[in-house]
């Protein structure tokens, strides 16, 4: 477990104390439902509720002997309860309590993740609007393509985190299922109304057809949604790492006073937070794979999924909570260097107009193949020999026979490429 990497609100959900509290909540609600069914005396339930207490140390002590956490839990709760304890855990199997409590924990964890992404989107919105007109070079394959703005780049991140909201809501809906249908899921010892009552009070739905457990395709779907969201965070972090490279240096993670980048080289300012986020995304993908392998259990249930989930589900939600908050910190303090963006654009600002010149010639009636070759010859000479691309075009009598100086001015106007930037921000919801 990696509790130290996340906020206390998230890590609290995965403590033994909280888990057993949720299990006790399920037990008490089931007993309360049985009172309404006239199967448990109201006075007995009142005594159970009054005396029910969790003692984690005692549960662990009992578990060392019985080798079963739910038996240890029920035994500890019942120890000081007196004769009324016979009504506790009545008609239930261990997974009724475990899976229903787990569903509640995951729902609460997802609500915290939704709050995280909401905060992150606010930070992204500020950054996108602030740099809506900050020109920079767009790149594909790591090579200069055509101008964009930094605001357009960030707007893409904002839109992706909007999809993260949708995915987290889908994850929440997929996992919000409990079951109190007994050892084989047949309701042999409890009426389905007991399950309906407990799940409704917990804000869950009853699993339509359970086995001994809630089917694990739900947990696999949940984890896959988290993995896709983590991959989105990784995409943003990877871009920040590229932008911080010395040869680029168009944006940089915040570097606090007293921070050191290298034990050997005092000049280093490394994108360690972004690198950290990329690594953590790999972990969550690994957990998704493990949860996919949990779907196929033997018959109505085996226990092979349990050990995986006790690590994967807490760790993944804690990790993603940490990732959201770390990325938000990076973006809130991100150092953006518009002058460096201009400097980098100047390296190819003429050559990247090749498509504009090509299209201008086609518009004047040239065949595309002919125009492409003519423009590419000049672009390659400019790239390889350091000539001015515009000068080479202007010296080409064949081209200038059809293009005017005003036509060329339009071809080499960098703002042309970002004239729809405001519209793109609106499309992103900004």
Secondary structure, 3 states (H helix, E strand, C coil): CCHHHCCHHHHHCCCHHHHHHHHHHHHHHHHHHHHHCCCCCHHHHHHHHHHCCCCHHHHHHHHHHHCCHHHHHHHHHHHCCHHHHHHCCCCCCHHHHHHHHHHHHHHHHHHHHHHHHHHHHHHHHHHHHHCCCCEEEEEECCEEEEEEEHHHHHHHHHHHHHHHHHHHHHHHHHHCEECCCCCCCCCCCCCHHHHHHHHHHHCCEECCCCCCCCCCHHHHHHHHHHHHHHHHHHHHHHHHHHHHCCCCCCEECCCCCCCCCCCCCCCCCCCHHHHHHHHHHHHHHHHHHHHHHCCCCCCCCCCHHHHHHHHHHHHHHHHHHHHHHHHHHHHHCCEECHHHHHHHHHCCCCHHHHHHHHHHHHHCCCCHHHHHHHHHHHHHHHHHHCCCHHHHHHCCHHHHCCCCHHHHHHHCCHHHHHCCHHHHHHHCCC
